[in-house]
Amino acid sequence: MNAMSFTALEGGKTTVDAAALETLSTQIRGTVLREGDAGYDGARSIWNDMIDRRPGLIACCVGASDVVAAVNFARENGLLVSVRGGGHNIAGSAICEGGLVIDLSMMKSVRVDVAARRAWVGPGATLVDVDRETQAFGLALPTGINSTTGIAGLTLGGGFGWITRKYGLTIDNLVSADVVTAHGKLLRASETENADLFWALRGGGGNFGVVTGFEFKLHRFGPQVLSGLVVHPFADAGKVLREYRAALETAPDELTCWVVMRQAPPLPFLPAEWHGKEVLVLAMCYCGDIEAGEKATQKLRAIGTPMADVGPNPFTGWQQAFDPLLAPGARNYWKSHDFTELSDSAIEITTTAISRLPGPECEIFFGHVGGVAGRVPADATAFPQRSSHFVMNVHARWREPAMDKACIEWARDIYEASKPHAAGTAYVNFMPEDEIDRVEAAYGGNYRRLLEIKQRYDPQNLFRMNQNLRPKEGLRAA
């Protein structure tokens, strides 16, 4: 290899000599890619098609020792560094411009101990990898709703989905993690080992190191669940949302029901005359006996005159139900809020916004969280929002760059209009790259402690391609 110019950690350019580059190549069992190499363009491509960055090098790691070598190389040479797991983060933080990408996507192993109800998961695994392996043994881990999402980023930001109300957030089921710190040390973090780091990893994002392995507790669950999409004409949206809100007041932990508002896609169970028209969808899943689920979902299913209903489905299939609407290859921009209640004002703002959708793939959804996850103290993990609440995500999604301005402004307008009715916290996994000023509010009362742990484990802020905690600046300001 010849000497190369890279983006420096603190900005500007820096040069790495040929000897150092050759040493890195010999230390890594995986592959080191540079522009022009076969596989480079694929390795820099991620879920959000708006992100088009060209790293200087991509270290495709196959084990923890590769990660240690890559971290040491970045630190010793003062390089901008990013970490790629599933590459699904909306902000595109997996890929840096001109720096070093530590690519974990080949570290996809999932090993299940059935008797202990434990899973050991590599950081490159996606949710479909986890679901298939655990469900093969009648076990499950609460994760997200899009099976192509990476387990690493989802977990480090919190992780919620269809079975969260029954079994907690993904982080509530994390038993331990193997972490390569900014100093190139491999540590185990758990309740009894490096407990401060373990606390921070559960919601604090990728600020503290590179996780090379996760240990999760699992739950007896599946393989069938009562689930499905109850679709309503959008003309009934206000009435449906108010009745939905009332029905959730007595919902058991086993029941999760989310709202999606968008134009109806051409799904086979929807009448053709509704394709392309605005609809409101109640997406529900019951974590328990099918017969009990029929009773528990009765109030929600009795609302209005829906076009489709729920039924027994394989859990692995339900986990992939939204995949066709979230496939790679589109441009995406999100804005989100937490709400402690779904107020009349929030309903009015969001339903009005659907009348001016900028494109057929744009949508707004409300995820209802609480149950078991809501009974964990706010300071027990870095993830702070533990009260039963709604997470709103305004998902602008489109294909043509010419639509950028209209779609982004649509999302921002909804965000600003609904801000007075929101809780103030935010789900960091839903924050785009232009929301770095929101990090302190997102963590609320846990922010100061997170800064102190960041200062301890990454004082130079090597891991900054994330919803970043800036140790020196933040501690001075506090």
N, C-alpha and C positions, 0 to 999 in steps of 0.2 A: 504494500500500500504506500502511496505517496502522502506527504503532509497534507492536512486538510484544514479548511477554515470552517469554524462553527459559530453559532450564536452563543455568546457568553451568558452565564447565569445572571449577571447584573446588566445585561444589554450590551450592544456593540458586538464586535467580532473578536475571536481568539483563534489561534492556530495550534493544532496538535501535530507533533512531528510523526514521521513514519514509524519510528521505533515503538512509540506508545500505541499506535494503531495496530501494529503487528502483534504486540503483546496482548491486547484485548482479544484479537482474533484467535490467538492460541489458547487463551484462558477459557473461552466459552465453548461448551459442547454443542450448542445450537449454531445458529448462523448469524453473521454480521452482514447486513445489507447496506449498500450505498446507492445513490441515484444511478440508474443505468443497469443495475443488477436485475436478473430475473426474480420476480417476487417482490420487488421494492414497491411498485405501485399498488399491488394488492395489500401489502402490509401497512401502507399509509392511508388506505381507504377505510372509512368508518361509517357508522349508521347514518349520521346526519350529513347529507350530501352538500351542505353549505360549507363544510370544512374541507379546504383544499390546501394542505400545508406540505412542505417538502423538508423532512428531517435531514440532518447531515448523515446520521447513521441510525439504523434500526437493529438493536440487539435482540434477536429472536431466541429467548431463553427456554431451556428445557428442564431446568432444575434450580434449586436455591443457590448453588455455587455460581451459576451463570449470573444470577441477579446480583450477588455480592460483587462479582468482577465488574459488572456494568455500573453499579452504584459507585464503586471506588474510582472507576475511570472518569465518570462524570464529575465527582467531587474533586479529584486531584487535578483535573484540567479546567475546572471552573465552567462547566458546560450547562446550558439550559437542558433540563431533562423532563421527560413526561413518561407516564406509565400507562400501558395499554393492557386492559383485561379483555372485556367483550367489545370495547369500542363503541358503546351505546350512549355514553353521556351526552346530553343535549348540547353542552358547552364545547364539545370537541376537545376536551382536555387531554385525551389520550395521545394526541399528536401535536408535537411542537414544531415550530418553524426553525429549521437550521440547527437544531440541537440533537440530543440523543434520545431515542424512544426505547424504553425497556418494554419489550413486547412479551407478554405472558400468555398469549393465545394458544400456544402449543401445550401449556401445562393444564390439561383438561381432565385429569383423572378424577374419578369419583369412586370411593371405596366405602362400602356399607358394612357395619357390624350389626347384624340383625338382632342378636341377643342383647347387646348393649344399647341398641337404638341410637347409634352414632354414625355419622358420615364424615369422612375426611375428603375435602374437596380442593382441587387445584384452582388457582386464581384465573385460569383461562377458561374454566367451565362456564357454559351458559345455563340458563334455567332449564332448558329442555334436557340437558345432560343430567342435571340433578334429579329432575322429575322422573325420567325414565329409569334411572338406577334405583332410586328409593321406592318408587311405586311397584317395581318388580318384586319387592319384598313386603308390600302392604304398608309402607312407611311414607312419610311426607315431611317436608320442611316448608314453612311458610315463606314464600318469596313474592315475586311480582306477577304481572299479568301478560307480559310479552316474552315468549320463550327464547327469543334471541338475545335478551339482556344478559350481560355478564354477571356472574354471582359476586365477583369482587366489588365492583362499584356499587351494586345494589346493596350489599351488606354494609359496606363502610358508611353509606349515607343513611341507613336505617332499614329499609326494605319492608314494604307492605303490599298486601294483595288480598286474594279471595279468602284465605283462611287465617288472616291476621287477628280478627276479632276473637277467634277460638284459641289460637295457639301463640299469639304475640307477634311482634315484629321479627324480621330475620335476625336482628342483633340480639333479641331476647333469647334466641336459641343458639347463640354462639357460645361455645365452651372454651375454645382457645384459638389462638392464631400464631403462626410462625411469621416473624417480621424481620426484614432486613432494614436496619436503620440507616440514617444518612452517614453514619460513621462506618458502615460496612459490616456491622455486627448482626448476626442472626440470633434473635431473641424469641423466646416463647412468652406470649402474653395470655394470662388467664386471671381468674379471681385470686389465685395464690402466687402467681409469678408475674412480676412487672405489672401489678394491678392498676397503676395509674395509666399505663399505656393501653391496657385492656379497656379501661373505662373510656378513653379517648377514641379508640378505634370504633366503638359502638355508636356511630353517628357522626364522628368527626371527619369523615372522608379520608382521602389519601394524603393527609398532611403529615403523617408521622413515620412513614416508611413504606416499604413494598411488602405486602402480605404474600407469602409464597405458599401458604396452606391454611385452610380453615377446618376447624373441628366443630360440628354441629350436633345438637341433640335432635332426634327425630320423633315423630308421633305416629301411632297406629291410625291409619286413615286410608279411605278409598277401598277398592278402585273406582267405585261408582259414587257420584254426587248428584244431588238434585240441582240443576243449573240451567241457565238459558237466558234469552233476551226477550223481554216483554216490550213490544214496540207500539208506540202511540203516535197518532197524528199530532203534528206540532201545534195545531190550533188548540189542543187541549193542554198545552205545556204548563201554564200557570196553575191550573186546577190539579193536574197530576203531581206537580212538585209539592204543592201544599199538602195533599193527601199522603204523598210519599214521606214527607217530613213527619207528619203525625203518626204514620204507621211505624216508623223507626223508634219511636219513644218506648215501645214495648218489645222491640226486636231482641231475641235471645242472642247470646254470643255466637251461636252456630250460624246465624244468618248474616250475610253481607249482601248489600244491594247498592250498586252504583248507578249514576245517571250519565248518559251520553246524549248530547244534542248535536246533530249534524244533518247533512243530507244523506238519505238512505242509499247505501251502496247496493249494487246488484246482487244481493244474497238470495240463494234459492228459496228460502222460506218466506220471503217478502213478495207480495203481489207485484207484478211488473209495473203496474201503474203508479206505484209508490217510489220506484227507483229514481233518484235524483231530487226527490222532494224532502223538505225538512221533516225530521221525526225526533221524538224523544224516546230514548231506550232505557228501560230499567233492566240492568244486568245483574242477575242475582245468583248466589251460590249458597247452598245449605250444607254445613259440615256435620253430618250426622245421619241418622236413620231416615230413609226416604219417606216413609209414612209420616214421621214427625215433621219432616220438611214440608210436606204437603200442607199440613196444618199451619206451620209457622209462616209460610209465604202467602197464606190465604188473603190477608189484608192487602198486601202489595199487588197480588194478581187480580184482585177485585176492583182495582182502580180503573175507571173509565172503560173504554172498549178497545183493548189492545188487539194488534194484528198477529201476534205470535205468543207462545207460552213456553214454560219451562218443562223439563222432564229429566229422567235419569240419564247421565252421561259419564263416560270415563273421565276421571279427573285429569289425566294427561291430555286428553282432547280439549277439555275446557280451558286448561292452561294455555292452549294455543289458539283459542277462539278468535282473539283479536290480531293474531299475526298477519293475516292478509291486509289489514288496514295499517300496519306498522312496519311493512317490509322496507329493507334498505333501498336507497336510490332516490329518495325524495329530499327536498329541502325542508327543514323543520326549525321552528322557533316557538318557545314556550314562555308563558308567564303564569305564575301561580300565586295563590293565597291559601292560608289556613283560615277556616271559619269555625268559631265555637258553636254557631248555629246557622242554619240555612234560612236567613231572614227574608222577609218579603222584598226588601230592597235588593238583596243579592239575586233573588229570583227574577225580579223585574229587569235588572241590568243585564243579566246573562241571556234571558229569553229575547230581549230586544236585540242583543248582539247577533243572535242566530238569524234574524231577519236581514242582516247585511253581511252574510258570509262572503269573504273575498274569493273563495275557491271551494270546489266540491269535496276536498279532503280535510278542510278545516273543521274543528270541533271544540266543544267545551265538555269536560267531564267533571263530575263531583264524586270523589271516593269517600265513603263513610268509614271512619276509623274509630276505634274504641275497644270495648270489650276487654279482653285480657290485656291487650296492649295499653289500654287506658288506665289500668290499675297499677302500673309501674310508677314509682315516684319520679318526678321530673329530673331529679339530680342523680338517679341511679345509673344512668348512662349519659353519654354526650347528647344523644337525641332528646330534645327538651319538651316537645309538644305531646303530652301524654293524656290530656283530657279528651273525652269523646268529641270528635270534631270531623269536619268535612275538609278535604283537600280539593281545591279547585285547580284544574290545569286547563289553561287556554292553549290549545294545540293548533298552531298555524302550520299547515303542511301543504306544499305545492311543488311544482316541477320546474317551472321556468324562472330563470333569474329576473326576468322583467316583472315578475309578480312580487319580488322581495319587499318593496316599499309598502304596497297595499296590505300584504299579509302581516308584516311585522307591526305596522301601525294599528291594524285591527286588534292584535293581541295586546299591545301596549295600552290602547284606549280602554279596553275592558278592565285591565289591571288597575289603571288609575281610577276609573269610575267606581270600582268595587273596594278600593283600599280603605275608605272610611268604615266599612262594615266588616273588615277582616281582623284577625287576631294579632297580626304583627309578626308572628313567626312564619317560617317557610320550610319546606322540604328541600334540602340542599340538592338532592338528585334532580330536581325540576328547575334549577336555576341556570339560566343561560349565562354566557361569558360576560355579558354587560351588567351583571348584578353583583359585582364584587363588593359594592358598598352596602349590600344587604346581609353580609355574613354575620355581623355582630347581632343584628336583630333576629336572625334565623336561630341563633343559639341562646338568646336570652340570658338567663341567669347562669348558664354553663359556659359562657364565653370566656370569662377571666381565667377559669381553671384550664380551659383548652389552650389558651395562650401560654400559660405557665408550662404545660406539658410539651407544647410545641417548642418552646425555648429550650427545654431540657433535651429533647430528642433530635431536633433539627434547627439549631440556632441560626444557621446560615440560610434557612428557607430553601434548601435544595429541592424539596418537593413542593413546588409552588404552582404547578399546572393542575389546579383543582379549585374548589370554592375555598380560597386560600385564607389561612390564618397567618398574619404577618407578625411574628413574635416580638421583635424589637419595637416596631412602630405601635403595635397594639398595646403593649405593656406600658409604653410611655404615655399613650393617650389615656389609658385607664387610670 
